[in-house]
Amino acid sequence: HPPFPAGPQIVLSVYGPDFFGHDVVRGYGAVHVPFVPGRHKRTIAMFVPESTSRLQQLTSWFTGRRPEFTDPKVVAQGEGREVTRVRSQGFVTISFNIM
């Protein structure tokens, strides 16, 4: 396995307020940057990690501290995500103008 997949990527970490006004992660996603000149539009499926137990979910909800990835490489490479429970969290559309 190379340390990173072929070509550069943009890794997104989107944050926003929860019900109590705490700044929490709203989603993670990654997309490869196109190499071909021109205008390119990509839709990125966003996801968030989830607590693995009901107690953790309840505690997270009350404290405002939700599970987060501390290393953006997890989002870019996908390694380790297969053992992490994640939930789909919408989409982000990004446009590239490659010269």
A tleap script that builds the chain and sets N, CA, C and O, in Angstrom:
source leaprc.protein.ff14SB
mol = sequence {
  NHIE PRO PRO PHE PRO ALA GLY PRO GLN ILE
  VAL LEU SER VAL TYR GLY PRO ASP PHE PHE
  GLY HIE ASP VAL VAL ARG GLY TYR GLY ALA
  VAL HIE VAL PRO PHE VAL PRO GLY ARG HIE
  LYS ARG THR ILE ALA MET PHE VAL PRO GLU
  SER THR SER ARG LEU GLN GLN LEU THR SER
  TRP PHE THR GLY ARG ARG PRO GLU PHE THR
  ASP PRO LYS VAL VAL ALA GLN GLY GLU GLY
  ARG GLU VAL THR ARG VAL ARG SER GLN GLY
  PHE VAL THR ILE SER PHE ASN ILE CMET
}
set mol.1.N position { 0.828 -1.187 0.000 }
set mol.1.CA position { 0.000 0.000 0.000 }
set mol.1.C position { 0.872 1.249 0.000 }
set mol.1.O position { 1.699 1.409 0.898 }
set mol.2.N position { 0.715 2.143 -0.980 }
set mol.2.CA position { 1.420 3.426 -0.889 }
set mol.2.C position { 0.793 4.251 0.232 }
set mol.2.O position { -0.357 4.008 0.596 }
set mol.3.N position { 1.522 5.222 0.787 }
set mol.3.CA position { 0.972 6.008 1.892 }
set mol.3.C position { -0.284 6.781 1.506 }
set mol.3.O position { -1.163 6.982 2.344 }
set mol.4.N position { -0.382 7.215 0.260 }
set mol.4.CA position { -1.572 7.933 -0.207 }
set mol.4.C position { -1.978 7.360 -1.553 }
set mol.4.O position { -1.122 6.908 -2.314 }
set mol.5.N position { -3.287 7.370 -1.866 }
set mol.5.CA position { -3.716 6.949 -3.199 }
set mol.5.C position { -3.105 7.867 -4.256 }
set mol.5.O position { -2.687 8.985 -3.955 }
set mol.6.N position { -3.058 7.381 -5.494 }
set mol.6.CA position { -2.462 8.148 -6.590 }
set mol.6.C position { -3.143 9.501 -6.745 }
set mol.6.O position { -4.371 9.585 -6.792 }
set mol.7.N position { -2.353 10.541 -6.821 }
set mol.7.CA position { -2.870 11.887 -7.051 }
set mol.7.C position { -3.310 12.586 -5.783 }
set mol.7.O position { -3.625 11.958 -4.773 }
set mol.8.N position { -3.323 13.918 -5.866 }
set mol.8.CA position { -3.729 14.702 -4.697 }
set mol.8.C position { -5.229 14.603 -4.427 }
set mol.8.O position { -6.029 14.342 -5.326 }
set mol.9.N position { -5.578 14.817 -3.173 }
set mol.9.CA position { -6.974 14.798 -2.759 }
set mol.9.C position { -7.287 16.049 -1.961 }
set mol.9.O position { -6.401 16.681 -1.388 }
set mol.10.N position { -8.543 16.386 -1.938 }
set mol.10.CA position { -9.042 17.405 -1.023 }
set mol.10.C position { -9.847 16.654 0.034 }
set mol.10.O position { -10.757 15.889 -0.286 }
set mol.11.N position { -9.496 16.885 1.295 }
set mol.11.CA position { -10.195 16.268 2.418 }
set mol.11.C position { -11.023 17.350 3.094 }
set mol.11.O position { -10.500 18.398 3.472 }
set mol.12.N position { -12.325 17.088 3.245 }
set mol.12.CA position { -13.234 18.057 3.864 }
set mol.12.C position { -13.606 17.625 5.275 }
set mol.12.O position { -13.894 16.454 5.524 }
set mol.13.N position { -13.595 18.578 6.185 }
set mol.13.CA position { -14.126 18.408 7.537 }
set mol.13.C position { -15.098 19.561 7.743 }
set mol.13.O position { -14.683 20.718 7.817 }
set mol.14.N position { -16.377 19.257 7.833 }
set mol.14.CA position { -17.405 20.288 7.945 }
set mol.14.C position { -17.930 20.308 9.378 }
set mol.14.O position { -18.304 19.272 9.928 }
set mol.15.N position { -17.953 21.506 9.975 }
set mol.15.CA position { -18.412 21.675 11.351 }
set mol.15.C position { -19.592 22.644 11.387 }
set mol.15.O position { -19.742 23.496 10.511 }
set mol.16.N position { -20.423 22.498 12.415 }
set mol.16.CA position { -21.545 23.401 12.599 }
set mol.16.C position { -22.140 23.207 13.982 }
set mol.16.O position { -21.793 22.254 14.680 }
set mol.17.N position { -23.036 24.103 14.383 }
set mol.17.CA position { -23.611 24.012 15.729 }
set mol.17.C position { -24.642 22.885 15.843 }
set mol.17.O position { -25.382 22.595 14.903 }
set mol.18.N position { -24.666 22.257 17.032 }
set mol.18.CA position { -25.709 21.263 17.299 }
set mol.18.C position { -26.879 21.955 18.001 }
set mol.18.O position { -26.922 23.184 18.065 }
set mol.19.N position { -27.810 21.188 18.521 }
set mol.19.CA position { -29.013 21.702 19.175 }
set mol.19.C position { -28.685 22.638 20.341 }
set mol.19.O position { -29.423 23.583 20.621 }
set mol.20.N position { -27.551 22.353 21.023 }
set mol.20.CA position { -27.161 23.148 22.191 }
set mol.20.C position { -26.182 24.275 21.852 }
set mol.20.O position { -25.730 24.989 22.747 }
set mol.21.N position { -25.850 24.441 20.563 }
set mol.21.CA position { -24.918 25.485 20.155 }
set mol.21.C position { -23.462 25.070 20.197 }
set mol.21.O position { -22.581 25.902 19.979 }
set mol.22.N position { -23.183 23.785 20.476 }
set mol.22.CA position { -21.805 23.292 20.458 }
set mol.22.C position { -21.348 23.119 19.008 }
set mol.22.O position { -22.124 22.681 18.159 }
set mol.23.N position { -20.097 23.461 18.727 }
set mol.23.CA position { -19.528 23.275 17.394 }
set mol.23.C position { -19.133 21.804 17.247 }
set mol.23.O position { -18.187 21.350 17.890 }
set mol.24.N position { -19.849 21.063 16.409 }
set mol.24.CA position { -19.611 19.628 16.242 }
set mol.24.C position { -19.381 19.304 14.771 }
set mol.24.O position { -19.758 20.069 13.883 }
set mol.25.N position { -18.752 18.152 14.533 }
set mol.25.CA position { -18.495 17.724 13.163 }
set mol.25.C position { -19.823 17.389 12.495 }
set mol.25.O position { -20.656 16.683 13.064 }
set mol.26.N position { -20.008 17.900 11.293 }
set mol.26.CA position { -21.217 17.631 10.508 }
set mol.26.C position { -20.950 16.610 9.410 }
set mol.26.O position { -21.881 15.985 8.901 }
set mol.27.N position { -19.679 16.436 9.042 }
set mol.27.CA position { -19.360 15.447 8.032 }
set mol.27.C position { -17.916 15.505 7.580 }
set mol.27.O position { -17.249 16.535 7.669 }
set mol.28.N position { -17.452 14.358 7.089 }
set mol.28.CA position { -16.128 14.220 6.489 }
set mol.28.C position { -16.303 13.673 5.082 }
set mol.28.O position { -17.268 12.965 4.792 }
set mol.29.N position { -15.367 14.006 4.221 }
set mol.29.CA position { -15.381 13.463 2.869 }
set mol.29.C position { -14.063 13.762 2.187 }
set mol.29.O position { -13.294 14.609 2.641 }
set mol.30.N position { -13.807 13.065 1.096 }
set mol.30.CA position { -12.571 13.277 0.333 }
set mol.30.C position { -12.856 13.042 -1.145 }
set mol.30.O position { -13.729 12.257 -1.514 }
set mol.31.N position { -12.093 13.744 -1.980 }
set mol.31.CA position { -12.231 13.586 -3.427 }
set mol.31.C position { -10.863 13.795 -4.059 }
set mol.31.O position { -10.084 14.636 -3.610 }
set mol.32.N position { -10.574 13.023 -5.106 }
set mol.32.CA position { -9.337 13.208 -5.866 }
set mol.32.C position { -9.464 14.433 -6.755 }
set mol.32.O position { -10.526 14.687 -7.324 }
set mol.33.N position { -8.385 15.190 -6.876 }
set mol.33.CA position { -8.348 16.366 -7.748 }
set mol.33.C position { -8.129 15.880 -9.178 }
set mol.33.O position { -7.184 15.131 -9.424 }
set mol.34.N position { -8.977 16.284 -10.131 }
set mol.34.CA position { -8.811 15.844 -11.526 }
set mol.34.C position { -7.523 16.397 -12.138 }
set mol.34.O position { -7.069 17.483 -11.779 }
set mol.35.N position { -6.942 15.631 -13.070 }
set mol.35.CA position { -5.724 16.056 -13.774 }
set mol.35.C position { -6.023 16.646 -15.145 }
set mol.35.O position { -5.208 17.394 -15.687 }
set mol.36.N position { -7.170 16.323 -15.708 }
set mol.36.CA position { -7.516 16.737 -17.063 }
set mol.36.C position { -7.957 18.205 -17.056 }
set mol.36.O position { -8.817 18.577 -16.257 }
set mol.37.N position { -7.391 19.042 -17.923 }
set mol.37.CA position { -7.810 20.451 -17.975 }
set mol.37.C position { -9.309 20.578 -18.260 }
set mol.37.O position { -9.902 19.758 -18.961 }
set mol.38.N position { -9.893 21.624 -17.698 }
set mol.38.CA position { -11.312 21.896 -17.918 }
set mol.38.C position { -12.040 22.088 -16.604 }
set mol.38.O position { -11.439 22.120 -15.530 }
set mol.39.N position { -13.343 22.215 -16.719 }
set mol.39.CA position { -14.190 22.399 -15.534 }
set mol.39.C position { -14.755 21.031 -15.133 }
set mol.39.O position { -15.315 20.312 -15.961 }
set mol.40.N position { -14.602 20.690 -13.871 }
set mol.40.CA position { -15.064 19.401 -13.357 }
set mol.40.C position { -15.905 19.632 -12.109 }
set mol.40.O position { -15.565 20.457 -11.262 }
set mol.41.N position { -16.995 18.901 -12.009 }
set mol.41.CA position { -17.869 18.987 -10.839 }
set mol.41.C position { -17.890 17.614 -10.185 }
set mol.41.O position { -18.105 16.604 -10.856 }
set mol.42.N position { -17.666 17.575 -8.878 }
set mol.42.CA position { -17.668 16.313 -8.138 }
set mol.42.C position { -18.624 16.443 -6.953 }
set mol.42.O position { -18.673 17.476 -6.286 }
set mol.43.N position { -19.373 15.386 -6.709 }
set mol.43.CA position { -20.242 15.322 -5.543 }
set mol.43.C position { -19.602 14.354 -4.554 }
set mol.43.O position { -19.315 13.202 -4.880 }
set mol.44.N position { -19.387 14.851 -3.338 }
set mol.44.CA position { -18.692 14.085 -2.307 }
set mol.44.C position { -19.709 13.597 -1.284 }
set mol.44.O position { -20.439 14.394 -0.695 }
set mol.45.N position { -19.755 12.292 -1.076 }
set mol.45.CA position { -20.614 11.722 -0.040 }
set mol.45.C position { -19.954 11.973 1.309 }
set mol.45.O position { -18.813 11.570 1.534 }
set mol.46.N position { -20.670 12.635 2.195 }
set mol.46.CA position { -20.136 12.960 3.518 }
set mol.46.C position { -20.593 11.907 4.529 }
set mol.46.O position { -21.642 11.284 4.365 }
set mol.47.N position { -19.789 11.721 5.572 }
set mol.47.CA position { -20.122 10.759 6.618 }
set mol.47.C position { -19.599 11.265 7.949 }
set mol.47.O position { -18.720 12.126 7.993 }
set mol.48.N position { -20.144 10.729 9.038 }
set mol.48.CA position { -19.676 11.046 10.384 }
set mol.48.C position { -19.478 9.739 11.145 }
set mol.48.O position { -20.225 8.783 10.939 }
set mol.49.N position { -18.472 9.693 12.027 }
set mol.49.CA position { -18.325 8.504 12.876 }
set mol.49.C position { -19.436 8.481 13.919 }
set mol.49.O position { -19.922 9.530 14.343 }
set mol.50.N position { -19.833 7.287 14.326 }
set mol.50.CA position { -20.886 7.141 15.322 }
set mol.50.C position { -20.359 6.428 16.547 }
set mol.50.O position { -19.425 5.630 16.464 }
set mol.51.N position { -20.968 6.723 17.692 }
set mol.51.CA position { -20.662 5.991 18.918 }
set mol.51.C position { -21.116 4.553 18.733 }
set mol.51.O position { -22.088 4.286 18.027 }
set mol.52.N position { -20.404 3.624 19.372 }
set mol.52.CA position { -20.716 2.211 19.173 }
set mol.52.C position { -21.727 1.666 20.164 }
set mol.52.O position { -22.272 0.583 19.948 }
set mol.53.N position { -21.994 2.393 21.257 }
set mol.53.CA position { -22.963 1.891 22.228 }
set mol.53.C position { -24.020 2.950 22.509 }
set mol.53.O position { -23.804 4.137 22.265 }
set mol.54.N position { -25.157 2.511 23.022 }
set mol.54.CA position { -26.237 3.432 23.377 }
set mol.54.C position { -25.786 4.407 24.470 }
set mol.54.O position { -26.143 5.585 24.443 }
set mol.55.N position { -24.995 3.906 25.438 }
set mol.55.CA position { -24.511 4.758 26.517 }
set mol.55.C position { -23.609 5.862 25.963 }
set mol.55.O position { -23.727 7.021 26.358 }
set mol.56.N position { -22.714 5.499 25.051 }
set mol.56.CA position { -21.844 6.504 24.433 }
set mol.56.C position { -22.666 7.515 23.639 }
set mol.56.O position { -22.375 8.710 23.669 }
set mol.57.N position { -23.691 7.044 22.930 }
set mol.57.CA position { -24.541 7.950 22.156 }
set mol.57.C position { -25.258 8.934 23.073 }
set mol.57.O position { -25.317 10.127 22.777 }
set mol.58.N position { -25.800 8.445 24.176 }
set mol.58.CA position { -26.501 9.294 25.127 }
set mol.58.C position { -25.545 10.304 25.769 }
set mol.58.O position { -25.866 11.486 25.890 }
set mol.59.N position { -24.381 9.827 26.173 }
set mol.59.CA position { -23.372 10.711 26.776 }
set mol.59.C position { -22.941 11.781 25.782 }
set mol.59.O position { -22.816 12.950 26.147 }
set mol.60.N position { -22.715 11.397 24.545 }
set mol.60.CA position { -22.327 12.353 23.503 }
set mol.60.C position { -23.394 13.416 23.311 }
set mol.60.O position { -23.087 14.599 23.158 }
set mol.61.N position { -24.640 12.992 23.321 }
set mol.61.CA position { -25.737 13.930 23.094 }
set mol.61.C position { -25.803 14.959 24.228 }
set mol.61.O position { -25.983 16.151 23.975 }
set mol.62.N position { -25.657 14.495 25.491 }
set mol.62.CA position { -25.745 15.401 26.633 }
set mol.62.C position { -24.533 16.319 26.768 }
set mol.62.O position { -24.680 17.490 27.119 }
set mol.63.N position { -23.339 15.798 26.493 }
set mol.63.CA position { -22.117 16.590 26.685 }
set mol.63.C position { -21.775 17.440 25.468 }
set mol.63.O position { -21.003 18.393 25.572 }
set mol.64.N position { -22.348 17.098 24.310 }
set mol.64.CA position { -22.015 17.827 23.093 }
set mol.64.C position { -20.707 17.372 22.470 }
set mol.64.O position { -20.265 17.940 21.472 }
set mol.65.N position { -20.086 16.361 23.045 }
set mol.65.CA position { -18.835 15.830 22.498 }
set mol.65.C position { -19.153 14.602 21.664 }
set mol.65.O position { -19.538 13.557 22.189 }
set mol.66.N position { -18.986 14.746 20.362 }
set mol.66.CA position { -19.298 13.662 19.435 }
set mol.66.C position { -18.009 13.017 18.939 }
set mol.66.O position { -16.954 13.650 18.985 }
set mol.67.N position { -18.071 11.768 18.463 }
set mol.67.CA position { -16.868 11.130 17.931 }
set mol.67.C position { -16.327 11.919 16.726 }
set mol.67.O position { -17.096 12.371 15.878 }
set mol.68.N position { -15.010 12.076 16.663 }
set mol.68.CA position { -14.355 12.766 15.549 }
set mol.68.C position { -13.098 12.007 15.167 }
set mol.68.O position { -12.506 11.311 15.992 }
set mol.69.N position { -12.692 12.145 13.904 }
set mol.69.CA position { -11.401 11.637 13.468 }
set mol.69.C position { -10.350 12.688 13.799 }
set mol.69.O position { -10.545 13.869 13.512 }
set mol.70.N position { -9.250 12.276 14.393 }
set mol.70.CA position { -8.192 13.226 14.730 }
set mol.70.C position { -7.158 13.323 13.623 }
set mol.70.O position { -6.381 14.277 13.589 }
set mol.71.N position { -7.133 12.355 12.721 }
set mol.71.CA position { -6.149 12.329 11.647 }
set mol.71.C position { -6.868 12.350 10.297 }
set mol.71.O position { -7.621 11.426 9.992 }
set mol.72.N position { -6.646 13.404 9.472 }
set mol.72.CA position { -7.319 13.465 8.171 }
set mol.72.C position { -6.929 12.339 7.218 }
set mol.72.O position { -7.625 12.100 6.231 }
set mol.73.N position { -5.823 11.640 7.502 }
set mol.73.CA position { -5.423 10.509 6.646 }
set mol.73.C position { -6.460 9.393 6.686 }
set mol.73.O position { -6.611 8.653 5.714 }
set mol.74.N position { -7.176 9.266 7.804 }
set mol.74.CA position { -8.227 8.248 7.910 }
set mol.74.C position { -9.302 8.519 6.866 }
set mol.74.O position { -9.823 7.588 6.251 }
set mol.75.N position { -9.633 9.784 6.666 }
set mol.75.CA position { -10.644 10.162 5.675 }
set mol.75.C position { -10.090 9.952 4.270 }
set mol.75.O position { -10.787 9.422 3.405 }
set mol.76.N position { -8.839 10.362 4.033 }
set mol.76.CA position { -8.241 10.286 2.695 }
set mol.76.C position { -7.982 8.854 2.257 }
set mol.76.O position { -8.261 8.499 1.112 }
set mol.77.N position { -7.456 8.032 3.145 }
set mol.77.CA position { -7.066 6.672 2.775 }
set mol.77.C position { -8.170 5.657 2.958 }
set mol.77.O position { -8.218 4.643 2.262 }
set mol.78.N position { -9.059 5.936 3.901 }
set mol.78.CA position { -10.112 4.970 4.178 }
set mol.78.C position { -9.652 3.845 5.078 }
set mol.78.O position { -10.473 3.030 5.501 }
set mol.79.N position { -8.343 3.768 5.393 }
set mol.79.CA position { -7.841 2.703 6.259 }
set mol.79.C position { -8.352 2.918 7.669 }
set mol.79.O position { -8.302 4.032 8.191 }
set mol.80.N position { -8.836 1.871 8.278 }
set mol.80.CA position { -9.369 1.972 9.624 }
set mol.80.C position { -10.845 2.311 9.647 }
set mol.80.O position { -11.519 2.092 10.653 }
set mol.81.N position { -11.357 2.849 8.535 }
set mol.81.CA position { -12.777 3.195 8.510 }
set mol.81.C position { -13.663 1.965 8.475 }
set mol.81.O position { -14.815 2.020 8.905 }
set mol.82.N position { -13.132 0.836 7.960 }
set mol.82.CA position { -13.963 -0.354 7.870 }
set mol.82.C position { -14.292 -0.915 9.249 }
set mol.82.O position { -15.240 -1.690 9.380 }
set mol.83.N position { -13.531 -0.541 10.287 }
set mol.83.CA position { -13.835 -0.994 11.636 }
set mol.83.C position { -14.498 0.110 12.455 }
set mol.83.O position { -14.773 -0.072 13.641 }
set mol.84.N position { -14.751 1.247 11.825 }
set mol.84.CA position { -15.395 2.366 12.482 }
set mol.84.C position { -16.831 2.475 11.987 }
set mol.84.O position { -17.079 2.451 10.781 }
set mol.85.N position { -17.762 2.591 12.902 }
set mol.85.CA position { -19.157 2.761 12.503 }
set mol.85.C position { -19.345 4.198 12.024 }
set mol.85.O position { -19.054 5.147 12.751 }
set mol.86.N position { -19.831 4.346 10.802 }
set mol.86.CA position { -20.080 5.679 10.255 }
set mol.86.C position { -21.514 5.758 9.752 }
set mol.86.O position { -22.158 4.748 9.470 }
set mol.87.N position { -21.989 6.996 9.650 }
set mol.87.CA position { -23.346 7.244 9.163 }
set mol.87.C position { -23.261 8.245 8.031 }
set mol.87.O position { -22.523 9.226 8.122 }
set mol.88.N position { -24.010 8.006 6.964 }
set mol.88.CA position { -24.063 8.932 5.845 }
set mol.88.C position { -24.628 10.261 6.326 }
set mol.88.O position { -25.554 10.296 7.136 }
set mol.89.N position { -24.059 11.362 5.818 }
set mol.89.CA position { -24.462 12.675 6.326 }
set mol.89.C position { -24.584 13.672 5.176 }
set mol.89.O position { -24.121 14.806 5.301 }
set mol.90.N position { -25.182 13.284 4.087 }
set mol.90.CA position { -25.420 14.227 2.999 }
set mol.90.C position { -24.291 14.289 1.993 }
set mol.90.O position { -23.432 13.410 1.934 }
set mol.91.N position { -24.313 15.356 1.199 }
set mol.91.CA position { -23.367 15.501 0.096 }
set mol.91.C position { -22.871 16.937 0.012 }
set mol.91.O position { -23.557 17.873 0.423 }
set mol.92.N position { -21.670 17.092 -0.526 }
set mol.92.CA position { -21.094 18.397 -0.834 }
set mol.92.C position { -20.689 18.346 -2.299 }
set mol.92.O position { -20.073 17.377 -2.743 }
set mol.93.N position { -21.031 19.382 -3.050 }
set mol.93.CA position { -20.632 19.462 -4.455 }
set mol.93.C position { -19.529 20.495 -4.577 }
set mol.93.O position { -19.630 21.598 -4.039 }
set mol.94.N position { -18.471 20.126 -5.294 }
set mol.94.CA position { -17.306 20.996 -5.459 }
set mol.94.C position { -16.984 21.103 -6.953 }
set mol.94.O position { -17.107 20.124 -7.689 }
set mol.95.N position { -16.575 22.282 -7.391 }
set mol.95.CA position { -16.212 22.497 -8.797 }
set mol.95.C position { -14.712 22.784 -8.888 }
set mol.95.O position { -14.168 23.538 -8.082 }
set mol.96.N position { -14.058 22.186 -9.862 }
set mol.96.CA position { -12.646 22.422 -10.144 }
set mol.96.C position { -12.512 23.078 -11.504 }
set mol.96.O position { -13.206 22.694 -12.446 }
set mol.97.N position { -11.638 24.056 -11.621 }
set mol.97.CA position { -11.239 24.632 -12.907 }
set mol.97.C position { -9.764 24.335 -13.068 }
set mol.97.O position { -8.921 25.016 -12.483 }
set mol.98.N position { -9.446 23.316 -13.862 }
set mol.98.CA position { -8.070 22.845 -14.041 }
set mol.98.C position { -7.500 23.419 -15.313 }
set mol.98.O position { -8.102 23.336 -16.383 }
set mol.99.N position { -6.301 24.015 -15.172 }
set mol.99.CA position { -5.628 24.597 -16.348 }
set mol.99.C position { -4.476 23.716 -16.779 }
set mol.99.O position { -3.786 24.032 -17.748 }
savepdb mol mol.pdb
quit
